Amino acid sequence: MRGIIAAAGYVPYRRLDRAEVAATFGGGGGRGTRAVASYDEDTTTMGAEAARFALRGAGAARPDALWFATANPAYLEKTNATAIHAALRLDQAVPALDAGGAVRSGPGTLRAAFEHTGVVLVVASDLRTGLPTSADESGGGDGAAALLVGDDNDGPVIAEYLGAASATEEFVDRWRLPGEPVAKQWEERFGETKYLPLGEQAWNAALKAADLTPERVDHLVVTGVHPRAVRSLTTRLGVDKAKIVDDLAATVGNTGAAHPALLLTVALESASPGEVIAVVVLADGADVLLFRAADALGQYTPARPVAVQVAGGGEVTYGKFLSWRRMVTLDPPRRPEPERISAAVAGRTEEWKFAFVGSRDRSSGALHLPPARVSRTGGAQDDMEPAPMSDVAGTISTFTVDRIAYSPSPPIVFAIVDFDDGGRLPVELTDVDADGVEMGDRVELTFRKLFTADGIHNYFWKARPIRG
């Protein structure tokens, strides 16, 4: 039996109240909130967080391949999945591949993983934006999801893959040329006339192949980049309204390439063994994937449930959101901007920089952050073992608020963190308000972007409060 071994979503901490848009410009916005990636997040860092959550719930299962899908890659030319690969500390023999540039790459890589062999970690991530007051700005959302796909001999399968179907047709609906910051969309009625027959075709084909009827579907996910077509199609599928999975439009927004996997994760978190889950995606065609929750789902505990993340968000002002999206340019700090990182140094320190691996003295047990060759206890040299620390929590011993140092979003909050397994290190805090930090606060590590210089993203680890 092939299916899902583990699933997790990642929803950024910050939320934009859509009412602020209309309050600022006199139009646009709407009701509810949307998830906003922080200034130090991109699709790579969000994908890494979702993947970390998924692997925590995967038991001993580990991927033979890593596939990363996004419509907004942090790099072109360079593979983005390799940074996630390094953050997860996967073996060099595990290939890491990108499927980027289109929203449909999300459900496409997911289906390919189920029809592949071996254990595949599928990561989908997206950062959605639009012009101020636009529907894309208010309706979009930022987030990521990760699913570990394999057979039941690789680990307990929590959802069996029943089959899929697709319908594809070339037409102009949504597009964005390379280098353009926002997408454009054709007139809505045209897209609706194209999507509805494609969606019905794929839906009927998938049900027939799996020998199912609409009445046997217990959880229905319908999503896509054309809201009007999604609403119309949902009413035509013959599934009771009570079985439709919340699309998170009122709280998170549509996360593009990541949304099908994110909503599938939401469905799994509320499903019971034996129930059927259907995922319908409209993006440059239609894709339908069918699953049946397995007995192992009853014993599965998500590392960080999506509902907990959605409920635990913090506000961000509309002005700060626009500056993070570079829709407005603020006066920068009167300090030199950082220089680009050294590729040679980053290559020599990959375990520390990307996976936060320290070193522990074998003789004394002393932990060193960053890793060292000579022990601070006893002076033993080159007698260290790796000490992975990215999943170890810590406590803030003391902290400072720096309003002078350069930051894309000042001020910077630095804290001295005492880690639970030993070791003390100054770490930059994120997802915090400067006046809300206290000594004794519990924190966990998160993979973030320190800055970008000369087109090179400097990824490293920060600490954020443990919430929920």
DRENDO-1510 file (C-alpha; in Angstrom, 1 decimal, always signed):
<recs>
REC; n; res; u; v; w
REC; 1; MET; +0.0; +0.0; +0.0 .
REC; 2; ARG; +1.4; +3.4; -1.1 .
REC; 3; GLY; +0.3; +6.6; +0.5 .
REC; 4; ILE; +1.2; +9.3; +3.1 .
REC; 5; ILE; +3.5; +8.5; +6.0 .
REC; 6; ALA; +3.5; +12.0; +7.5 .
REC; 7; ALA; +2.1; +15.4; +6.7 .
REC; 8; ALA; +2.6; +18.8; +8.0 .
REC; 9; GLY; +1.8; +22.4; +7.2 .
REC; 10; TYR; +3.6; +25.6; +8.0 .
REC; 11; VAL; +1.7; +28.9; +8.5 .
REC; 12; PRO; +3.8; +32.0; +9.2 .
REC; 13; TYR; +3.2; +33.8; +12.5 .
REC; 14; ARG; +2.2; +37.2; +11.2 .
REC; 15; ARG; -1.4; +38.0; +10.1 .
REC; 16; LEU; -2.6; +41.0; +8.1 .
REC; 17; ASP; -6.1; +42.3; +9.0 .
REC; 18; ARG; -7.6; +42.9; +5.5 .
REC; 19; ALA; -9.7; +45.8; +6.9 .
REC; 20; GLU; -6.4; +47.8; +7.1 .
REC; 21; VAL; -6.2; +47.9; +3.3 .
REC; 22; ALA; -9.5; +49.7; +3.0 .
REC; 23; ALA; -8.7; +51.9; +5.9 .
REC; 24; THR; -5.5; +53.0; +4.1 .
REC; 25; PHE; -6.6; +53.3; +0.5 .
REC; 26; GLY; -10.4; +53.6; +0.8 .
REC; 27; GLY; -11.0; +50.3; -1.0 .
REC; 28; GLY; -9.8; +46.7; -1.4 .
REC; 29; GLY; -9.1; +44.4; +1.5 .
REC; 30; GLY; -12.2; +42.7; +2.9 .
REC; 31; ARG; -12.9; +40.6; +6.0 .
REC; 32; GLY; -10.7; +38.3; +7.9 .
REC; 33; THR; -6.9; +38.0; +7.9 .
REC; 34; ARG; -4.2; +36.6; +5.6 .
REC; 35; ALA; -0.9; +34.9; +6.6 .
REC; 36; VAL; +2.2; +37.0; +6.0 .
REC; 37; ALA; +5.7; +35.6; +5.7 .
REC; 38; SER; +8.1; +37.7; +7.7 .
REC; 39; TYR; +10.8; +39.8; +6.1 .
REC; 40; ASP; +13.3; +37.0; +6.9 .
REC; 41; GLU; +11.2; +34.3; +5.3 .
REC; 42; ASP; +10.9; +33.1; +1.7 .
REC; 43; THR; +9.6; +30.0; +0.0 .
REC; 44; THR; +12.7; +28.1; +0.9 .
REC; 45; THR; +12.7; +28.8; +4.6 .
REC; 46; MET; +8.9; +28.1; +4.8 .
REC; 47; GLY; +9.4; +24.8; +3.0 .
REC; 48; ALA; +12.2; +23.9; +5.4 .
REC; 49; GLU; +9.9; +24.5; +8.4 .
REC; 50; ALA; +7.1; +22.4; +6.9 .
REC; 51; ALA; +9.6; +19.6; +6.1 .
REC; 52; ARG; +11.0; +19.6; +9.7 .
REC; 53; PHE; +7.5; +19.3; +11.1 .
REC; 54; ALA; +6.7; +16.4; +8.7 .
REC; 55; LEU; +9.8; +14.4; +9.6 .
REC; 56; ARG; +9.2; +14.8; +13.3 .
REC; 57; GLY; +6.0; +12.8; +12.8 .
REC; 58; ALA; +7.5; +10.3; +10.4 .
REC; 59; GLY; +9.1; +8.0; +13.0 .
REC; 60; ALA; +12.1; +6.2; +11.5 .
REC; 61; ALA; +11.1; +6.8; +7.9 .
REC; 62; ARG; +13.5; +9.0; +6.0 .
REC; 63; PRO; +13.3; +10.3; +2.4 .
REC; 64; ASP; +15.1; +8.8; -0.6 .
REC; 65; ALA; +14.4; +11.9; -2.6 .
REC; 66; LEU; +13.3; +15.5; -1.9 .
REC; 67; TRP; +11.1; +17.4; -4.4 .
REC; 68; PHE; +10.4; +21.1; -3.9 .
REC; 69; ALA; +7.5; +22.9; -5.6 .
REC; 70; THR; +6.9; +26.6; -5.7 .
REC; 71; ALA; +5.7; +29.3; -8.0 .
REC; 72; ASN; +8.0; +31.9; -6.4 .
REC; 73; PRO; +11.5; +30.4; -6.1 .
REC; 74; ALA; +14.1; +32.3; -4.1 .
REC; 75; TYR; +16.6; +31.5; -6.8 .
REC; 76; LEU; +16.6; +30.9; -10.5 .
REC; 77; GLU; +19.3; +28.8; -12.0 .
REC; 78; LYS; +20.3; +27.6; -8.5 .
REC; 79; THR; +18.4; +24.7; -7.0 .
REC; 80; ASN; +16.4; +25.9; -4.0 .
REC; 81; ALA; +15.7; +22.4; -2.7 .
REC; 82; THR; +19.4; +21.9; -1.8 .
REC; 83; ALA; +19.1; +24.5; +1.1 .
REC; 84; ILE; +16.1; +22.5; +2.5 .
REC; 85; HIS; +18.2; +19.3; +2.0 .
REC; 86; ALA; +21.0; +20.8; +4.1 .
REC; 87; ALA; +18.7; +22.1; +6.8 .
REC; 88; LEU; +17.2; +18.6; +7.2 .
REC; 89; ARG; +20.7; +17.1; +7.2 .
REC; 90; LEU; +19.8; +14.6; +4.6 .
REC; 91; ASP; +22.4; +12.2; +3.1 .
REC; 92; GLN; +24.3; +13.4; +0.1 .
REC; 93; ALA; +22.9; +10.4; -1.9 .
REC; 94; VAL; +19.4; +11.8; -1.5 .
REC; 95; PRO; +18.6; +13.9; -4.6 .
REC; 96; ALA; +17.0; +17.4; -4.1 .
REC; 97; LEU; +15.1; +18.7; -7.1 .
REC; 98; ASP; +13.0; +21.8; -7.9 .
REC; 99; ALA; +9.7; +21.9; -9.7 .
REC; 100; GLY; +9.1; +25.7; -9.9 .
REC; 101; GLY; +7.6; +28.5; -11.7 .
REC; 102; ALA; +3.9; +27.4; -11.8 .
REC; 103; VAL; +1.2; +26.9; -9.2 .
REC; 104; ARG; +0.3; +23.5; -10.7 .
REC; 105; SER; +3.8; +22.2; -9.8 .
REC; 106; GLY; +2.4; +21.7; -6.3 .
REC; 107; PRO; -0.2; +19.1; -7.0 .
REC; 108; GLY; +1.9; +17.8; -9.9 .
REC; 109; THR; +4.9; +16.8; -7.8 .
REC; 110; LEU; +2.5; +15.3; -5.2 .
REC; 111; ARG; +0.9; +13.0; -7.8 .
REC; 112; ALA; +4.3; +12.1; -9.2 .
REC; 113; ALA; +5.5; +11.0; -5.8 .
REC; 114; PHE; +2.6; +8.6; -5.4 .
REC; 115; GLU; +3.3; +7.1; -8.8 .
REC; 116; HIS; +7.0; +6.9; -8.1 .
REC; 117; THR; +9.0; +4.4; -6.0 .
REC; 118; GLY; +10.8; +4.8; -2.7 .
REC; 119; VAL; +10.3; +7.4; +0.0 .
REC; 120; VAL; +9.8; +10.9; -1.4 .
REC; 121; LEU; +9.5; +14.0; +0.7 .
REC; 122; VAL; +7.3; +16.5; -1.3 .
REC; 123; VAL; +7.6; +20.1; -0.1 .
REC; 124; ALA; +5.4; +22.8; -1.5 .
REC; 125; SER; +5.7; +26.5; -0.6 .
REC; 126; ASP; +4.5; +29.8; -1.9 .
REC; 127; LEU; +4.6; +33.5; -1.1 .
REC; 128; ARG; +1.6; +35.3; -2.7 .
REC; 129; THR; +1.2; +38.9; -3.3 .
REC; 130; GLY; -0.5; +41.5; -5.5 .
REC; 131; LEU; -0.8; +45.2; -6.1 .
REC; 132; PRO; -2.2; +47.2; -3.2 .
REC; 133; THR; -6.0; +46.9; -2.9 .
REC; 134; SER; -6.0; +44.0; -5.4 .
REC; 135; ALA; -7.9; +40.7; -4.9 .
REC; 136; ASP; -4.6; +38.9; -5.1 .
REC; 137; GLU; -3.1; +40.9; -2.3 .
REC; 138; SER; -6.1; +40.3; +0.1 .
REC; 139; GLY; -7.0; +36.8; -1.1 .
REC; 140; GLY; -3.5; +35.4; -1.2 .
REC; 141; GLY; -1.6; +33.9; +1.7 .
REC; 142; ASP; +1.9; +32.7; +2.5 .
REC; 143; GLY; +2.6; +29.1; +3.7 .
REC; 144; ALA; +4.0; +25.7; +3.0 .
REC; 145; ALA; +3.3; +22.0; +3.4 .
REC; 146; ALA; +5.3; +18.8; +3.3 .
REC; 147; LEU; +4.2; +15.2; +2.8 .
REC; 148; LEU; +6.3; +12.1; +3.2 .
REC; 149; VAL; +5.2; +9.6; +0.6 .
REC; 150; GLY; +6.1; +5.9; +0.7 .
REC; 151; ASP; +4.9; +2.3; +1.0 .
REC; 152; ASP; +3.7; +0.6; +4.2 .
REC; 153; ASN; +7.0; -1.2; +4.5 .
REC; 154; ASP; +8.7; +2.2; +4.8 .
REC; 155; GLY; +6.6; +3.2; +7.7 .
REC; 156; PRO; +3.0; +3.3; +8.9 .
REC; 157; VAL; +0.8; +4.8; +6.1 .
REC; 158; ILE; -1.7; +7.2; +7.5 .
REC; 159; ALA; -3.6; +7.7; +4.2 .
REC; 160; GLU; -3.7; +5.2; +1.3 .
REC; 161; TYR; -3.4; +6.7; -2.2 .
REC; 162; LEU; -6.5; +5.5; -4.2 .
REC; 163; GLY; -5.7; +7.2; -7.5 .
REC; 164; ALA; -5.8; +10.4; -9.5 .
REC; 165; ALA; -6.9; +12.0; -12.8 .
REC; 166; SER; -6.1; +15.1; -14.7 .
REC; 167; ALA; -7.5; +17.3; -17.4 .
REC; 168; THR; -5.3; +19.8; -19.3 .
REC; 169; GLU; -5.9; +22.5; -21.8 .
REC; 170; GLU; -3.9; +25.5; -22.9 .
REC; 171; PHE; -5.6; +28.8; -22.2 .
REC; 172; VAL; -4.6; +32.2; -20.7 .
REC; 173; ASP; -5.9; +32.6; -17.2 .
REC; 174; ARG; -3.1; +33.7; -14.9 .
REC; 175; TRP; +0.5; +34.6; -15.8 .
REC; 176; ARG; +3.6; +36.5; -14.7 .
REC; 177; LEU; +6.7; +37.2; -16.8 .
REC; 178; PRO; +10.1; +36.5; -15.2 .
REC; 179; GLY; +11.1; +39.5; -13.1 .
REC; 180; GLU; +7.6; +40.9; -12.7 .
REC; 181; PRO; +6.5; +41.2; -9.0 .
REC; 182; VAL; +2.8; +40.4; -9.4 .
REC; 183; ALA; +0.7; +38.2; -11.6 .
REC; 184; LYS; -2.0; +39.2; -14.1 .
REC; 185; GLN; -5.3; +37.5; -14.7 .
REC; 186; TRP; -7.7; +37.3; -17.6 .
REC; 187; GLU; -11.4; +38.2; -17.3 .
REC; 188; GLU; -13.0; +35.9; -14.7 .
REC; 189; ARG; -15.9; +34.6; -16.7 .
REC; 190; PHE; -13.6; +33.2; -19.4 .
REC; 191; GLY; -11.6; +31.2; -16.9 .
REC; 192; GLU; -14.7; +29.9; -15.3 .
REC; 193; THR; -16.0; +28.5; -18.7 .
REC; 194; LYS; -12.7; +26.8; -19.2 .
REC; 195; TYR; -12.2; +25.3; -15.7 .
REC; 196; LEU; -15.6; +23.9; -15.0 .
REC; 197; PRO; -15.7; +21.2; -17.7 .
REC; 198; LEU; -12.0; +20.3; -17.0 .
REC; 199; GLY; -12.8; +20.0; -13.3 .
REC; 200; GLU; -15.8; +17.8; -13.9 .
REC; 201; GLN; -13.9; +15.6; -16.4 .
REC; 202; ALA; -11.1; +15.0; -13.9 .
REC; 203; TRP; -13.5; +14.4; -11.0 .
REC; 204; ASN; -15.5; +11.8; -12.9 .
REC; 205; ALA; -12.5; +10.1; -14.2 .
REC; 206; ALA; -10.8; +9.8; -10.7 .
REC; 207; LEU; -14.0; +8.5; -9.1 .
REC; 208; LYS; -14.5; +5.9; -11.8 .
REC; 209; ALA; -10.9; +4.7; -11.6 .
REC; 210; ALA; -11.2; +4.3; -7.8 .
REC; 211; ASP; -14.7; +2.8; -8.0 .
REC; 212; LEU; -16.1; +5.6; -5.8 .
REC; 213; THR; -19.2; +7.8; -5.9 .
REC; 214; PRO; -19.5; +11.4; -4.6 .
REC; 215; GLU; -21.6; +10.1; -1.7 .
REC; 216; ARG; -18.6; +8.1; -0.4 .
REC; 217; VAL; -16.4; +11.1; -0.1 .
REC; 218; ASP; -16.1; +12.2; +3.5 .
REC; 219; HIS; -13.7; +15.2; +3.2 .
REC; 220; LEU; -13.7; +17.3; +0.0 .
REC; 221; VAL; -10.9; +19.8; -0.7 .
REC; 222; VAL; -11.5; +22.2; -3.7 .
REC; 223; THR; -8.9; +24.8; -4.3 .
REC; 224; GLY; -7.2; +26.7; -7.1 .
REC; 225; VAL; -6.0; +30.1; -8.4 .
REC; 226; HIS; -9.4; +31.0; -9.8 .
REC; 227; PRO; -11.8; +31.6; -6.9 .
REC; 228; ARG; -14.9; +32.0; -9.0 .
REC; 229; ALA; -14.4; +28.7; -10.8 .
REC; 230; VAL; -13.6; +27.0; -7.5 .
REC; 231; ARG; -16.9; +28.1; -6.0 .
REC; 232; SER; -18.9; +27.1; -9.0 .
REC; 233; LEU; -17.2; +23.7; -9.3 .
REC; 234; THR; -17.7; +22.9; -5.6 .
REC; 235; THR; -21.5; +23.0; -6.1 .
REC; 236; ARG; -21.3; +20.6; -9.1 .
REC; 237; LEU; -19.4; +17.7; -7.5 .
REC; 238; GLY; -22.3; +16.1; -5.7 .
REC; 239; VAL; -20.7; +16.1; -2.3 .
REC; 240; ASP; -22.7; +17.3; +0.8 .
REC; 241; LYS; -21.7; +20.8; +1.9 .
REC; 242; ALA; -20.9; +19.6; +5.4 .
REC; 243; LYS; -18.1; +17.5; +4.0 .
REC; 244; ILE; -16.2; +20.4; +2.4 .
REC; 245; VAL; -12.9; +21.2; +4.1 .
REC; 246; ASP; -12.4; +24.8; +5.2 .
REC; 247; ASP; -10.2; +26.5; +2.6 .
REC; 248; LEU; -8.7; +28.8; +5.2 .
REC; 249; ALA; -9.6; +31.8; +3.1 .
REC; 250; ALA; -10.8; +33.8; +6.1 .
REC; 251; THR; -7.7; +33.2; +8.2 .
REC; 252; VAL; -4.7; +32.3; +6.0 .
REC; 253; GLY; -5.6; +33.0; +2.4 .
REC; 254; ASN; -4.8; +31.0; -0.7 .
REC; 255; THR; -1.2; +29.8; -0.6 .
REC; 256; GLY; -0.9; +29.0; -4.3 .
REC; 257; ALA; +1.3; +26.0; -5.0 .
REC; 258; ALA; +1.3; +25.0; -1.4 .
REC; 259; HIS; -2.5; +25.1; -0.8 .
REC; 260; PRO; -3.5; +21.7; -2.0 .
REC; 261; ALA; -1.0; +19.9; +0.3 .
REC; 262; LEU; -1.8; +22.3; +3.1 .
REC; 263; LEU; -5.6; +21.6; +2.9 .
REC; 264; LEU; -4.9; +17.9; +2.5 .
REC; 265; THR; -3.0; +18.1; +5.8 .
REC; 266; VAL; -5.9; +19.9; +7.4 .
REC; 267; ALA; -8.2; +17.2; +6.2 .
REC; 268; LEU; -5.9; +14.5; +7.6 .
REC; 269; GLU; -5.9; +16.2; +11.0 .
REC; 270; SER; -9.6; +15.9; +11.3 .
REC; 271; ALA; -10.3; +12.6; +9.4 .
REC; 272; SER; -10.9; +9.2; +10.9 .
REC; 273; PRO; -9.6; +5.8; +9.7 .
REC; 274; GLY; -11.6; +4.5; +6.7 .
REC; 275; GLU; -12.8; +8.0; +5.5 .
REC; 276; VAL; -12.2; +9.1; +2.0 .
REC; 277; ILE; -10.5; +12.4; +1.2 .
REC; 278; ALA; -10.7; +14.0; -2.2 .
REC; 279; VAL; -8.5; +16.9; -3.4 .
REC; 280; VAL; -9.5; +18.9; -6.4 .
REC; 281; VAL; -7.2; +21.5; -7.8 .
REC; 282; LEU; -7.8; +24.0; -10.6 .
REC; 283; ALA; -4.6; +25.5; -12.0 .
REC; 284; ASP; -3.9; +25.4; -15.7 .
REC; 285; GLY; -6.2; +22.5; -15.9 .
REC; 286; ALA; -7.7; +20.2; -13.2 .
REC; 287; ASP; -6.1; +17.6; -10.9 .
REC; 288; VAL; -8.0; +15.2; -8.6 .
REC; 289; LEU; -6.3; +13.0; -6.0 .
REC; 290; LEU; -8.1; +10.5; -3.8 .
REC; 291; PHE; -7.1; +9.0; -0.5 .
REC; 292; ARG; -8.5; +6.8; +2.2 .
REC; 293; ALA; -7.5; +7.4; +5.8 .
REC; 294; ALA; -5.7; +4.3; +7.1 .
REC; 295; ASP; -5.8; +2.7; +10.6 .
REC; 296; ALA; -2.4; +4.2; +11.4 .
REC; 297; LEU; -4.0; +7.7; +11.3 .
REC; 298; GLY; -5.6; +6.9; +14.6 .
REC; 299; GLN; -2.2; +6.7; +16.3 .
REC; 300; TYR; -0.6; +9.6; +14.3 .
REC; 301; THR; +0.2; +12.8; +16.2 .
REC; 302; PRO; +1.0; +15.8; +14.1 .
REC; 303; ALA; +4.2; +17.7; +15.2 .
REC; 304; ARG; +2.5; +21.1; +14.8 .
REC; 305; PRO; -1.2; +20.9; +13.8 .
REC; 306; VAL; -2.2; +23.5; +11.2 .
REC; 307; ALA; -5.2; +24.6; +13.4 .
REC; 308; VAL; -2.8; +25.5; +16.3 .
REC; 309; GLN; -0.6; +27.6; +13.9 .
REC; 310; VAL; -3.6; +29.4; +12.5 .
REC; 311; ALA; -5.0; +30.2; +16.0 .
REC; 312; GLY; -1.6; +31.4; +17.2 .
REC; 313; GLY; -0.9; +34.3; +14.8 .
REC; 314; GLY; +0.2; +37.8; +15.6 .
REC; 315; GLU; -0.7; +41.0; +13.9 .
REC; 316; VAL; +1.4; +42.9; +11.3 .
REC; 317; THR; +0.6; +46.4; +10.2 .
REC; 318; TYR; -0.3; +47.1; +6.6 .
REC; 319; GLY; +2.6; +49.5; +6.3 .
REC; 320; LYS; +5.1; +46.9; +7.4 .
REC; 321; PHE; +3.5; +44.3; +5.1 .
REC; 322; LEU; +4.0; +46.6; +2.1 .
REC; 323; SER; +7.6; +47.3; +3.1 .
REC; 324; TRP; +8.3; +43.6; +3.5 .
REC; 325; ARG; +6.8; +43.0; +0.0 .
REC; 326; ARG; +8.9; +45.9; -1.3 .
REC; 327; MET; +5.8; +47.7; -2.5 .
REC; 328; VAL; +7.1; +50.7; -0.6 .
REC; 329; THR; +10.7; +51.7; +0.1 .
REC; 330; LEU; +11.4; +52.9; +3.6 .
REC; 331; ASP; +14.4; +55.0; +4.7 .
REC; 332; PRO; +17.1; +52.4; +5.5 .
REC; 333; PRO; +19.1; +52.5; +8.7 .
REC; 334; ARG; +22.2; +54.8; +8.5 .
REC; 335; ARG; +24.5; +51.8; +8.5 .
REC; 336; PRO; +26.4; +50.0; +5.8 .
REC; 337; GLU; +24.5; +47.1; +4.3 .
REC; 338; PRO; +26.1; +43.7; +4.9 .
REC; 339; GLU; +28.5; +42.2; +2.3 .
REC; 340; ARG; +27.7; +39.0; +0.5 .
REC; 341; ILE; +28.7; +35.7; +2.2 .
REC; 342; SER; +31.7; +33.7; +1.2 .
REC; 343; ALA; +30.8; +30.6; -0.7 .
REC; 344; ALA; +34.0; +28.9; +0.5 .
REC; 345; VAL; +33.3; +29.6; +4.2 .
REC; 346; ALA; +29.6; +28.5; +3.8 .
REC; 347; GLY; +30.8; +25.3; +2.1 .
REC; 348; ARG; +33.3; +24.5; +4.9 .
REC; 349; THR; +30.7; +25.2; +7.6 .
REC; 350; GLU; +27.6; +23.6; +6.0 .
REC; 351; GLU; +26.6; +21.4; +8.9 .
REC; 352; TRP; +26.7; +24.4; +11.3 .
REC; 353; LYS; +25.2; +27.0; +8.9 .
REC; 354; PHE; +22.4; +25.0; +7.4 .
REC; 355; ALA; +21.7; +22.3; +10.0 .
REC; 356; PHE; +22.8; +23.9; +13.2 .
REC; 357; VAL; +25.1; +21.1; +14.2 .
REC; 358; GLY; +27.5; +21.8; +17.1 .
REC; 359; SER; +30.2; +19.5; +18.5 .
REC; 360; ARG; +30.3; +17.6; +21.8 .
REC; 361; ASP; +33.5; +16.5; +23.4 .
REC; 362; ARG; +33.5; +12.7; +23.8 .
REC; 363; SER; +35.5; +12.7; +27.0 .
REC; 364; SER; +33.8; +15.5; +29.0 .
REC; 365; GLY; +30.5; +15.8; +27.2 .
REC; 366; ALA; +31.0; +19.5; +26.8 .
REC; 367; LEU; +28.8; +21.0; +24.0 .
REC; 368; HIS; +30.3; +23.7; +21.7 .
REC; 369; LEU; +28.2; +26.2; +19.7 .
REC; 370; PRO; +29.5; +26.8; +17.1 .
REC; 371; PRO; +31.4; +23.6; +16.7 .
REC; 372; ALA; +35.1; +23.6; +17.9 .
REC; 373; ARG; +38.1; +21.4; +17.5 .
REC; 374; VAL; +39.5; +22.0; +21.0 .
REC; 375; SER; +37.3; +21.3; +24.0 .
REC; 376; ARG; +36.7; +24.1; +26.5 .
REC; 377; THR; +36.6; +21.4; +29.2 .
REC; 378; GLY; +39.9; +19.5; +29.5 .
REC; 379; GLY; +41.4; +20.8; +26.3 .
REC; 380; ALA; +41.0; +17.6; +24.2 .
REC; 381; GLN; +41.6; +18.2; +20.5 .
REC; 382; ASP; +39.8; +16.7; +17.6 .
REC; 383; ASP; +37.8; +14.3; +19.8 .
REC; 384; MET; +34.3; +15.6; +19.0 .
REC; 385; GLU; +31.1; +14.1; +17.8 .
REC; 386; PRO; +28.4; +15.9; +15.9 .
REC; 387; ALA; +25.6; +17.5; +18.1 .
REC; 388; PRO; +22.5; +18.3; +16.0 .
REC; 389; MET; +20.7; +21.1; +17.8 .
REC; 390; SER; +18.0; +22.4; +15.4 .
REC; 391; ASP; +15.2; +20.6; +17.3 .
REC; 392; VAL; +16.5; +21.5; +20.8 .
REC; 393; ALA; +14.6; +24.2; +22.7 .
REC; 394; GLY; +16.1; +26.7; +24.9 .
REC; 395; THR; +15.5; +29.5; +27.5 .
REC; 396; ILE; +16.3; +33.2; +27.1 .
REC; 397; SER; +19.0; +34.1; +29.7 .
REC; 398; THR; +19.2; +37.7; +28.7 .
REC; 399; PHE; +18.5; +39.9; +25.7 .
REC; 400; THR; +19.1; +43.3; +24.1 .
REC; 401; VAL; +17.2; +45.4; +21.6 .
REC; 402; ASP; +19.5; +46.9; +19.0 .
REC; 403; ARG; +18.0; +49.9; +17.1 .
REC; 404; ILE; +21.3; +50.9; +15.4 .
REC; 405; ALA; +22.5; +47.7; +13.6 .
REC; 406; TYR; +21.4; +47.2; +10.0 .
REC; 407; SER; +18.2; +45.2; +9.6 .
REC; 408; PRO; +15.6; +45.0; +6.8 .
REC; 409; SER; +13.0; +45.4; +9.6 .
REC; 410; PRO; +14.6; +47.1; +12.6 .
REC; 411; PRO; +15.0; +46.8; +15.5 .
REC; 412; ILE; +17.0; +43.6; +16.0 .
REC; 413; VAL; +16.4; +41.6; +19.2 .
REC; 414; PHE; +19.4; +39.5; +20.3 .
REC; 415; ALA; +19.1; +37.0; +23.1 .
REC; 416; ILE; +21.6; +34.7; +25.0 .
REC; 417; VAL; +19.9; +31.3; +24.8 .
REC; 418; ASP; +20.7; +28.4; +27.1 .
REC; 419; PHE; +19.8; +25.2; +25.3 .
REC; 420; ASP; +18.3; +22.3; +27.0 .
REC; 421; ASP; +21.0; +19.9; +26.1 .
REC; 422; GLY; +23.7; +22.3; +27.2 .
REC; 423; GLY; +25.4; +25.1; +25.3 .
REC; 424; ARG; +24.8; +28.8; +25.3 .
REC; 425; LEU; +24.7; +31.1; +22.2 .
REC; 426; PRO; +23.7; +34.6; +21.2 .
REC; 427; VAL; +20.8; +34.2; +18.7 .
REC; 428; GLU; +18.7; +36.7; +16.9 .
REC; 429; LEU; +15.0; +36.4; +17.7 .
REC; 430; THR; +12.2; +36.5; +15.1 .
REC; 431; ASP; +8.4; +36.6; +15.2 .
REC; 432; VAL; +8.6; +38.8; +18.3 .
REC; 433; ASP; +7.7; +42.3; +19.2 .
REC; 434; ALA; +10.6; +44.0; +21.0 .
REC; 435; ASP; +8.5; +45.0; +24.0 .
REC; 436; GLY; +7.1; +41.5; +24.5 .
REC; 437; VAL; +10.4; +39.7; +25.1 .
REC; 438; GLU; +11.2; +38.6; +28.7 .
REC; 439; MET; +14.0; +36.7; +30.3 .
REC; 440; GLY; +13.0; +33.1; +30.9 .
REC; 441; ASP; +10.9; +32.9; +27.7 .
REC; 442; ARG; +11.1; +29.5; +26.0 .
REC; 443; VAL; +12.3; +29.5; +22.4 .
REC; 444; GLU; +12.9; +27.1; +19.5 .
REC; 445; LEU; +15.0; +27.4; +16.4 .
REC; 446; THR; +13.7; +28.3; +13.0 .
REC; 447; PHE; +15.4; +28.4; +9.6 .
REC; 448; ARG; +15.5; +31.9; +8.3 .
REC; 449; LYS; +17.2; +34.4; +6.0 .
REC; 450; LEU; +19.6; +36.8; +7.7 .
REC; 451; PHE; +19.9; +39.1; +4.6 .
REC; 452; THR; +20.5; +39.1; +0.9 .
REC; 453; ALA; +23.6; +40.7; -0.6 .
REC; 454; ASP; +24.7; +40.7; -4.2 .
REC; 455; GLY; +21.8; +38.4; -5.0 .
REC; 456; ILE; +23.0; +35.7; -2.5 .
REC; 457; HIS; +20.6; +34.7; +0.4 .
REC; 458; ASN; +22.4; +34.2; +3.7 .
REC; 459; TYR; +20.4; +31.5; +5.4 .
REC; 460; PHE; +20.9; +30.6; +9.1 .
REC; 461; TRP; +19.0; +30.0; +12.2 .
REC; 462; LYS; +17.1; +32.3; +14.5 .
REC; 463; ALA; +15.0; +31.6; +17.6 .
REC; 464; ARG; +11.3; +32.2; +18.0 .
REC; 465; PRO; +9.0; +31.9; +21.1 .
REC; 466; ILE; +7.4; +28.6; +21.7 .
REC; 467; ARG; +3.7; +29.2; +21.4 .
REC; 468; GLY; +0.6; +27.0; +21.7 .
</recs>
